[in-house]
């Protein structure tokens, strides 16, 4: 707590603390961020900066209920702060409390009409589509709204117009939103594709066999992965409906554990570089750190899901570090999946490939090749679930999931929309509804506008009807 106490005593305290807290958040050191803010709150229980950042860290760790309590406290100190209203609305939305979240977003927009992020957050739960479209159009004509925030308006307009079935106008906003967002992100698709190719080269059959039986033997983790919008949130909700499973969400524990061991052994380079030089003890240490972190949040629940999407790249790492873990890949029709990506605005810039048809197609092809590699070098280690099967043959697919995870059948798993838990992904509102098939072949609503996406996928050899992998 020495650093925190020194910051409190500095006359530039707030500015320095904000930079320090933001650095901890950027590095995903959320446990450290909670400790840092707790030091302040023990002396100043209503410190606005500490309350705000601690709630952010708690949400990142999946403790949204406690984050909500802190934000409620913060709101009492500043009832007309639009940023606090938006943050609390977002947390309540994650917990399925849509009506109050909608009211808070509305209050934030009444106070700060040009708050574009609140318009976006409200757009999929709004109680007044017409009013929000008027708000959006007004702000699009407001020269004071910076270029860096205009994509929120276009993505929100797409959602509202799509709901009204005004397809042409909706897609025009969707294109503008994607182009605006892509222009803000520094992203090299070739670097991403090369990374996955190198991972496959490093994690060969020989590499895996030479390091077998070195990892931590925990049976707690269930990893669920796939590209965004593939249906991973629904699969996690099904499993989290089981009495023996805690839904962990998109955890950073694996990346944090690997990073800690990389620094401990002073290894350099990218993931695929330094893994080649990790000693035998390192694999068990990564697994041990992961097991410890997940046990701390499990509250005695025997199993926990980890839905970090890009963990598909780390399947070989998981095999070596946590050989008893269960891995589930969720696939979906390529056009539905890629359009699902294109129509969403993601928080993480690691998903920047979703804002361009060409980059989407390249990443999708690389993803297929990566998964084909894991099938080859680790046969039967990963269970493959098709989203279409989950929707059209739900109960038998649920039984497959439970059997693979060595879990007894429980009826609650067939009613996942009734499970009360925090969901912090863009699918939060969808998985709280009964299973529906309206998402199947959704791309055909915009078939004409998506011809360029079809062409891009065909050029990289994707099958547009089935999510098959190349042979």
C-alpha positions in Angstrom: 0.0 0.0 0.0 3.0 2.3 0.0 2.5 3.5 -3.5 -1.2 4.2 -2.8 -0.4 6.2 0.4 2.3 8.2 -1.4 -0.2 9.1 -4.2 -2.8 10.2 -1.6 -0.3 12.6 -0.1 0.7 14.1 -3.4 -0.9 17.5 -4.3 -1.5 16.1 -7.8 -3.2 13.0 -6.2 -6.3 12.6 -8.4 -4.4 13.0 -11.7 -1.6 10.6 -10.6 -4.0 8.1 -9.2 -6.2 8.1 -12.3 -3.1 7.3 -14.4 -2.0 4.6 -12.0 -5.4 3.0 -11.9 -5.8 3.2 -15.7 -2.4 1.5 -16.1 -3.4 -1.4 -13.9 -6.6 -1.8 -15.8 -4.8 -1.7 -19.2 -2.5 -4.4 -17.9 -5.5 -6.4 -16.7 -4.1 -6.4 -13.2 -7.5 -6.2 -11.7 -6.7 -7.8 -8.3 -4.0 -5.2 -7.8 -6.4 -2.5 -8.9 -8.9 -3.7 -6.3 -6.2 -3.6 -3.6 -5.0 -0.2 -4.6 -8.5 1.3 -4.5 -9.3 -0.5 -1.3 -6.4 1.3 0.4 -8.0 4.6 -0.5 -11.5 3.6 0.3 -10.5 2.5 3.8 -9.6 6.1 4.5 -12.1 7.8 2.2 -15.2 5.6 1.8 -16.8 7.9 -0.8 -13.7 8.7 -2.9 -15.2 9.0 -6.4 -12.1 7.9 -8.3 -11.5 4.8 -6.2 -15.2 3.8 -6.3 -15.3 4.2 -10.0 -12.1 2.1 -10.7 -12.9 -0.5 -8.1 -16.3 -1.1 -9.7 -14.6 -1.5 -13.1 -12.1 -4.0 -11.7 -14.8 -6.0 -9.9 -16.9 -6.2 -13.1 -13.7 -7.4 -15.0 -13.4 -10.2 -12.4 -17.1 -11.2 -12.7 -18.2 -9.7 -9.4 -20.9 -7.4 -10.9 -23.2 -7.5 -7.9 -20.5 -5.9 -5.7 -19.7 -3.5 -8.5 -23.3 -2.4 -8.6 -23.3 -1.6 -4.9 -20.2 0.6 -5.3 -21.8 2.4 -8.3 -25.0 2.9 -6.3 -22.8 4.6 -3.6 -21.1 6.7 -6.2 -24.4 7.7 -7.8 -25.5 9.1 -4.4 -22.5 11.4 -4.3 -23.1 12.6 -7.9 -26.7 11.8 -8.9 -26.4 13.8 -12.2 -23.1 12.4 -13.4 -23.8 10.9 -16.9 -20.7 8.7 -16.8 -21.8 7.1 -13.5 -25.3 6.6 -14.7 -24.0 4.9 -17.9 -21.6 2.7 -15.9 -24.4 1.6 -13.5 -26.8 1.1 -16.4 -24.3 -1.2 -18.1 -23.7 -3.3 -14.9 -27.5 -3.6 -14.4 -27.9 -4.7 -18.0 -25.2 -7.4 -17.5 -27.3 -8.7 -14.6 -30.5 -8.7 -16.7 -32.1 -5.7 -14.9 -33.1 -4.1 -18.2 -35.9 -1.8 -17.1 -33.8 0.1 -14.6 -30.8 0.1 -16.9 -32.9 1.7 -19.6 -34.1 4.4 -17.2 -30.5 5.2 -16.2 -29.3 5.4 -19.8 -32.2 7.7 -20.5 -31.3 9.9 -17.5 -27.7 10.0 -18.7 -28.8 11.2 -22.2 -31.1 13.8 -20.7 -28.2 15.3 -18.8 -25.7 14.8 -21.6 -27.4 14.5 -25.0 -24.2 14.0 -26.9 -23.2 11.0 -24.8 -22.9 8.6 -27.7 -21.8 5.5 -25.7 -25.0 5.7 -23.6 -27.1 5.7 -26.8 -25.3 2.6 -28.0 -25.7 0.8 -24.6 -29.4 1.6 -24.6 -30.1 0.7 -28.2 -30.8 -3.0 -27.7 -33.1 -2.5 -24.7 -34.6 0.8 -25.3 -38.3 1.5 -24.5 -38.6 4.3 -27.0 -37.1 3.5 -30.5 -38.5 6.6 -32.1 -37.1 9.0 -29.5 -33.7 7.4 -29.7 -33.6 7.6 -33.4 -34.3 11.3 -33.1 -31.5 11.6 -30.6 -29.1 9.8 -32.9 -29.9 11.9 -35.9 -29.5 15.1 -33.9 -26.1 14.1 -32.7 -25.0 13.0 -36.2 -25.6 16.6 -37.2 -23.8 17.9 -34.2 -20.3 19.1 -35.2 -19.2 18.9 -31.6 -19.4 15.1 -31.5 -15.8 14.0 -32.2 -15.0 11.6 -35.0 -13.7 9.1 -32.4 -17.3 8.7 -31.0 -19.5 8.7 -34.1 -19.3 5.0 -34.7 -21.4 4.6 -31.5 -24.2 6.5 -33.2 -24.1 4.5 -36.4 -24.1 1.1 -34.6 -27.0 2.3 -32.4 -28.9 3.5 -35.5 -28.4 0.1 -37.2 -29.8 -1.8 -34.2 -32.9 0.4 -34.1 -33.6 0.5 -37.8 -33.0 -3.3 -38.1 -35.6 -3.8 -35.4 -38.0 -1.7 -37.5 -37.1 -3.8 -40.6 -35.8 -0.7 -42.4 -33.0 -2.8 -44.0 -31.4 -0.4 -46.5 -31.1 2.5 -44.0 -29.9 0.1 -41.3 -27.2 -1.4 -43.4 -26.0 2.1 -44.5 -25.5 3.0 -40.9 -23.8 -0.4 -40.2 -21.3 0.2 -43.0 -20.5 3.7 -41.8 -20.1 2.5 -38.2 -17.7 -0.2 -39.2 -15.6 2.1 -41.4 -15.5 4.8 -38.6 -14.4 2.2 -36.0 -11.9 0.5 -38.3 -10.2 3.9 -38.9 -9.6 4.3 -35.2 -7.8 1.0 -34.7 -4.2 0.0 -35.4 -4.6 -3.5 -36.7 -2.5 -5.7 -39.1 -4.5 -8.8 -40.2 -1.4 -10.4 -41.7 0.3 -10.2 -38.3 -2.7 -12.0 -36.7 -2.7 -14.7 -39.4 1.1 -15.2 -39.1 0.8 -15.5 -35.3 -1.7 -18.4 -35.6 0.4 -20.1 -38.3 3.5 -19.9 -36.1 1.5 -21.3 -33.1 0.6 -24.3 -35.2 4.2 -24.8 -36.3 5.5 -24.7 -32.7 2.8 -26.9 -31.2 3.5 -29.9 -33.3 2.7 -33.5 -32.3 6.4 -34.0 -31.3 6.4 -30.8 -29.2 3.2 -31.8 -27.4 4.4 -35.4 -26.8 7.7 -34.3 -25.5 6.0 -32.2 -22.8 3.1 -34.4 -21.9 2.3 -35.1 -18.2 3.9 -31.9 -17.0 0.9 -29.8 -16.2 -1.4 -29.1 -13.3 -4.0 -31.8 -12.8 -7.0 -29.6 -11.9 -10.3 -30.8 -13.4 -12.0 -27.5 -12.6 -11.7 -25.6 -15.9 -14.1 -25.9 -18.9 -12.9 -23.7 -21.7 -15.4 -22.6 -24.3 -14.2 -20.8 -27.4 -14.8 -19.9 -31.0 -15.0 -16.7 -33.0 -17.3 -14.0 -31.8 -21.0 -14.5 -32.3 -20.6 -18.2 -32.7 -22.8 -19.1 -29.8 -20.3 -19.4 -27.0 -22.4 -17.4 -24.5 -25.4 -19.7 -25.0 -23.2 -22.8 -24.4 -21.7 -21.2 -21.3 -25.2 -20.3 -20.0 -26.3 -24.0 -20.5 -23.4 -25.3 -18.5 -23.7 -22.5 -15.9 -27.2 -23.7 -15.3 -25.8 -26.8 -13.8 -25.4 -26.9 -10.0 -21.7 -28.0 -10.2 -20.7 -25.2 -12.6 -19.9 -21.6 -12.1 -20.1 -19.4 -15.3 -16.8 -17.5 -15.3 -17.3 -15.4 -18.4 -14.4 -14.1 -20.5 -11.6 -14.6 -18.0 -8.1 -13.2 -18.4 -6.5 -15.7 -15.9 -4.8 -17.9 -18.6 -3.1 -14.9 -20.2 -2.2 -13.5 -16.8 -0.7 -16.8 -15.7 1.3 -17.2 -18.9 2.5 -13.6 -18.6 3.6 -14.1 -15.0 5.7 -17.2 -15.9 7.2 -15.5 -18.9 8.4 -12.7 -16.7 9.6 -15.1 -14.0 11.9 -16.9 -16.4 12.8 -13.7 -18.3 11.7 -15.0 -21.7 11.3 -12.7 -24.7 9.2 -12.6 -27.8 5.6 -13.4 -28.8 3.6 -16.2 -27.4 4.8 -18.7 -30.0 8.5 -17.5 -29.5 9.0 -17.9 -25.8 6.9 -21.1 -25.4 9.6 -23.0 -27.2 12.1 -22.1 -24.4 9.9 -22.7 -21.3 11.3 -25.3 -19.0 9.4 -28.3 -17.8 8.4 -26.8 -14.5 6.9 -23.7 -16.3 4.0 -25.6 -17.7 2.8 -26.8 -14.3 3.4 -23.3 -12.9 1.1 -21.7 -15.5 -1.5 -24.3 -14.8 -1.1 -23.9 -11.1 -1.5 -20.1 -11.3 -4.7 -20.5 -13.4 -6.1 -23.1 -11.0 -5.4 -20.9 -8.0 -7.1 -17.9 -9.6 -10.2 -19.8 -10.7 -10.5 -21.6 -7.3 -10.5 -18.1 -5.6 -13.5 -17.1 -7.5 -15.4 -20.4 -7.5 -16.8 -20.2 -4.0 -16.6 -24.0 -3.7 -18.2 -24.8 -7.0 -16.4 -27.8 -8.5 -16.2 -26.6 -12.1 -15.9 -23.2 -13.8 -16.2 -22.1 -17.4 -13.8 -19.7 -19.1 -15.2 -18.2 -22.3 -12.3 -16.0 -23.5 -12.9 -16.3 -27.2 -9.3 -16.2 -28.4 -8.3 -19.1 -26.2 -8.7 -21.2 -29.4 -5.2 -20.1 -30.1 -4.1 -21.5 -26.7 -5.5 -25.0 -27.0 -2.1 -26.5 -27.2 -1.0 -24.5 -24.1 -4.0 -25.7 -22.2 -3.3 -29.3 -23.2 0.2 -29.0 -21.6 -0.7 -26.8 -18.6 -4.1 -28.2 -17.7 -4.4 -31.6 -19.4 -7.6 -32.5 -17.4 -9.5 -29.4 -18.6 -12.4 -29.7 -20.9 -12.3 -27.8 -24.2 -15.4 -26.9 -26.2 -15.4 -25.2 -29.6 -18.6 -23.6 -30.9 -19.0 -23.3 -34.7 -21.6 -21.6 -36.8 -22.6 -21.1 -40.5 -19.8 -18.9 -41.8 -22.1 -16.2 -43.3 -24.2 -16.0 -40.1 -21.0 -15.9 -38.0 -19.2 -13.3 -40.0 -22.3 -11.1 -40.4 -22.8 -11.5 -36.7 -19.3 -10.1 -36.1 -19.8 -7.3 -38.6 -23.1 -6.1 -37.0 -21.6 -5.8 -33.6 -19.4 -3.1 -31.9 -16.9 -4.8 -29.7 -15.2 -3.3 -26.6 -11.9 -5.1 -27.3 -9.6 -3.8 -30.0 -8.3 -7.4 -30.3 -11.4 -8.1 -32.4 -10.6 -5.3 -34.9 -10.8 -7.7 -37.8 -14.6 -7.6 -37.5 -14.9 -4.2 -39.1 -13.9 -5.2 -42.6 -15.2 -7.9 -44.9 -11.7 -8.8 -46.3 -10.1 -9.0 -42.8 -13.1 -11.0 -41.5 -12.6 -13.5 -44.2 -8.9 -13.8 -43.7 -9.2 -14.3 -39.9 -12.0 -16.8 -40.4 -9.9 -18.9 -42.8 -6.9 -18.8 -40.4 -9.3 -19.8 -37.5 -10.4 -22.9 -39.5 -6.8 -23.9 -40.2 -5.9 -23.5 -36.6 -8.8 -25.7 -35.4 -8.0 -28.3 -38.1 -4.4 -28.3 -36.7 -5.6 -29.0 -33.1 -7.9 -31.8 -34.4 -4.9 -33.4 -36.0 -2.3 -33.1 -33.2 -4.8 -33.5 -30.3 -7.6 -35.7 -31.6 -10.8 -35.9 -29.4 -9.4 -33.4 -26.9 -11.8 -30.7 -28.1 -15.6 -31.2 -28.4 -17.1 -29.5 -31.4 -20.6 -28.0 -31.1 -22.5 -26.5 -33.9 -24.8 -23.6 -33.0 -27.4 -24.8 -35.5 -27.6 -28.1 -33.6 -27.9 -26.4 -30.3 -30.9 -24.4 -31.7 -32.7 -27.2 -33.7 -31.8 -30.2 -31.6 -31.4 -28.6 -28.2 -31.9 -31.3 -25.6 -29.7 -33.9 -27.3 -26.9 -31.3 -27.8 -27.1 -30.4 -24.1 -26.7 -34.0 -23.2 -23.6 -34.2 -25.4 -22.2 -31.2 -23.6 -22.9 -32.6 -20.2 -21.5 -36.1 -21.1 -18.3 -34.6 -22.5 -17.8 -32.5 -19.3 -18.6 -35.6 -17.1 -21.6 -33.9 -15.5 -24.8 -35.5 -14.6 -27.9 -34.4 -16.5 -29.9 -31.6 -14.7 -33.2 -30.3 -16.0 -32.1 -26.7 -15.3 -29.6 -27.0 -18.2 -32.5 -27.2 -20.6 -33.9 -23.9 -19.3 -30.8 -21.7 -19.5 -32.8 -18.4 -19.9 -34.1 -18.9 -16.4 -30.6 -19.0 -14.8 -29.8 -15.9 -12.8 -26.2 -14.9 -13.4 -24.2 -12.0 -14.7 -23.5 -12.0 -18.5 -21.0 -9.3 -19.6 -21.0 -10.0 -23.4 -23.0 -8.5 -26.2 -25.3 -11.6 -26.0 -26.5 -10.7 -22.5 -30.0 -9.8 -23.6 -30.4 -12.7 -26.0 -29.5 -15.6 -23.7 -32.1 -14.4 -21.2 -34.8 -15.4 -23.7 -36.0 -18.9 -24.5 -34.0 -20.7 -27.3 -35.0 -19.2 -30.6 -34.1 -20.0 -34.2 -34.5 -16.5 -35.6 -30.7 -16.1 -35.6 -30.4 -18.9 -38.2 -29.7 -17.7 -41.7 -30.1 -14.1 -40.4 -27.6 -12.9 -43.0 -30.1 -13.5 -45.7 -32.0 -10.4 -44.6 -29.1 -8.5 -46.1 -28.1 -11.0 -48.8 -27.7 -8.3 -51.5 -25.6 -6.1 -49.2 -23.4 -9.0 -48.2 -22.4 -10.2 -51.6 -18.9 -8.7 -51.0 -18.6 -10.7 -47.8 -19.6 -13.9 -49.7 -17.0 -13.2 -52.3 -14.3 -12.6 -49.7 -15.1 -15.9 -47.9 -15.1 -17.8 -51.2 -11.7 -16.5 -52.1 -10.3 -17.9 -48.9 -11.9 -21.3 -49.5 -14.7 -21.2 -46.9 -17.8 -23.3 -47.3 -20.7 -20.9 -47.1 -23.3 -23.5 -46.0 -21.4 -25.5 -43.4 -18.7 -24.5 -40.9 -16.5 -27.2 -42.1 -12.7 -27.1 -41.7 -10.3 -27.5 -44.6 -8.9 -31.0 -45.1 
